Amino acid sequence: MNEKILAPEVRLVGDNVEVGVYPIRVALDKSEEMALDLVEISPDAKPPVCKIIDYKKFLYEQKKREKVMKAKATKVIVKEIRFGPNTDDHDYDFKKKHAEKFLQDGAKLKAYVFFKGRSIVYKDKGEILLLKLAQDLEDWGKVEQLPRLEGKRMTMFIAPKAKK
């Protein structure tokens, strides 16, 4: 920027400027005339390309663009639903409705069966329960990870289907 540009001559671009190759001193004088900054855009070019702009305004607009891009970025929300190995039908249906709502809202679903104490002997019941849930929810989401036992909980992930 300005005096920190070391090249003997630069290619000048920008608004209200005649595009061309100028000695560095002439380019700096033109930028001072306009009360703006001479900013090196591509230093690797031969000769380096410089532009006459208001540098502070440029930085402000760049930050603003980044902020908008960050706001547009999708945020992944993970909702959890917990079952026991002996969850009865009514509780299962109630939790399944919540799972449908979560998937329709675009959140990922983490369904897990928690085994307390000696209930770990019902691992197969827990797996059957999670696979049944996956089958019931296949209209709203697809299984990202099949049921897997980790310690005292068997976990399964379901991702929402893309909206048409």
C-alpha positions in Angstrom: 0.0 0.0 0.0 1.2 3.5 -0.9 5.0 3.9 -0.1 5.4 0.3 0.8 5.2 -0.8 -2.9 8.7 -1.6 -4.0 8.3 -2.1 -7.7 9.9 0.6 -10.0 6.7 0.7 -12.2 3.2 -0.6 -11.8 0.1 -1.3 -14.0 -2.5 1.2 -12.7 -6.3 0.3 -12.7 -9.3 1.8 -11.0 -12.1 4.2 -11.3 -11.4 7.6 -13.0 -7.9 6.4 -13.9 -6.4 5.8 -17.3 -5.3 2.2 -17.3 -1.7 1.8 -18.2 1.9 1.2 -16.9 3.3 4.1 -14.8 6.4 4.7 -12.8 5.7 4.2 -9.1 6.2 8.0 -8.4 3.5 9.0 -10.9 1.1 6.4 -9.6 1.6 7.7 -6.0 1.1 11.3 -7.1 -2.2 10.4 -8.9 -3.4 8.6 -5.8 -2.5 11.6 -3.6 -4.3 14.0 -6.0 -7.5 12.0 -5.6 -7.0 11.7 -1.8 -7.1 7.9 -2.0 -4.6 5.0 -1.5 -2.5 3.1 -4.0 -3.1 -0.6 -3.2 -1.1 -3.4 -4.8 -3.7 -6.0 -6.0 -1.5 -8.7 -7.6 2.1 -8.4 -6.7 3.2 -11.4 -8.7 2.2 -9.9 -12.1 4.8 -8.2 -14.3 4.5 -5.3 -13.7 2.5 -5.5 -10.4 -1.1 -4.4 -10.7 -2.2 -1.5 -8.4 -5.5 0.1 -7.9 -6.4 3.6 -6.5 -9.1 3.1 -3.9 -10.1 4.2 -0.4 -8.4 1.4 1.6 -10.4 1.8 4.8 -13.7 1.7 2.8 -12.4 -1.4 1.0 -11.7 -3.2 4.3 -15.1 -2.2 5.7 -16.9 -3.6 2.6 -14.8 -6.8 2.7 -15.7 -7.4 6.4 -19.4 -6.7 5.5 -19.3 -9.3 2.7 -17.6 -11.9 5.0 -20.3 -11.2 7.6 -23.1 -11.8 5.1 -21.4 -15.0 3.9 -21.1 -16.2 7.5 -24.8 -15.5 8.1 -25.7 -17.5 5.0 -23.7 -20.5 6.0 -25.8 -23.4 7.2 -25.6 -24.4 10.8 -26.1 -28.1 11.6 -28.4 -28.7 14.5 -28.4 -32.1 16.2 -31.4 -33.1 18.2 -31.3 -36.1 20.6 -34.0 -38.6 21.4 -33.4 -41.1 24.2 -35.0 -44.5 24.5 -34.8 -47.3 27.1 -34.4 -50.9 26.0 -38.0 -51.6 27.1 -39.7 -48.5 25.8 -43.4 -49.3 25.2 -45.4 -48.5 22.1 -47.1 -45.2 23.3 -43.8 -43.7 24.4 -42.2 -44.9 21.2 -44.9 -43.2 19.1 -44.7 -40.0 21.1 -40.9 -39.8 20.6 -41.2 -40.8 16.9 -43.5 -37.8 16.3 -40.9 -35.5 17.8 -38.2 -37.1 15.6 -40.4 -36.4 12.5 -40.8 -32.8 13.5 -37.0 -32.4 14.1 -36.2 -33.9 10.6 -38.8 -31.8 8.9 -37.2 -28.7 10.5 -33.9 -29.7 9.0 -32.1 -30.9 12.1 -30.0 -34.1 12.3 -31.4 -36.7 14.7 -29.3 -38.6 17.2 -31.4 -41.4 18.6 -30.0 -43.6 21.3 -30.9 -46.4 23.7 -29.4 -46.0 27.2 -28.8 -49.2 29.1 -28.9 -48.8 32.9 -27.3 -51.4 35.1 -28.0 -54.9 34.0 -30.3 -53.9 31.1 -27.2 -54.2 28.9 -28.3 -57.8 28.3 -31.1 -56.4 26.1 -28.7 -55.1 23.4 -30.7 -56.8 20.7 -33.9 -55.1 21.9 -32.2 -51.7 21.7 -30.9 -52.4 18.2 -34.4 -53.6 17.0 -35.9 -50.4 18.5 -33.5 -48.1 16.6 -33.9 -50.0 13.3 -37.7 -49.8 13.7 -37.3 -46.0 14.2 -35.1 -45.7 11.1 -37.7 -47.6 9.1 -40.6 -45.5 10.4 -38.7 -42.2 9.6 -37.4 -43.2 6.1 -39.8 -40.7 4.5 -38.3 -37.8 6.4 -34.6 -38.8 6.7 -31.9 -41.3 5.8 -29.7 -43.2 8.2 -26.3 -41.7 8.4 -24.9 -44.2 10.9 -26.4 -47.5 11.8 -26.9 -48.4 15.5 -23.5 -48.8 17.2 -22.9 -49.7 20.8 -20.6 -47.3 22.6 -20.2 -48.1 26.3 -23.7 -48.1 27.8 -25.5 -46.5 24.9 -26.4 -47.6 21.4 -26.4 -44.6 19.1 -27.8 -44.1 15.6 -27.7 -40.9 13.4 -30.4 -39.9 10.9 -29.9 -36.9 8.6 -32.9 -35.0 7.1 -33.8 -35.6 3.4 -33.1 -32.6 1.1 -36.2 -30.5 0.6 -37.6 -30.6 -3.0 
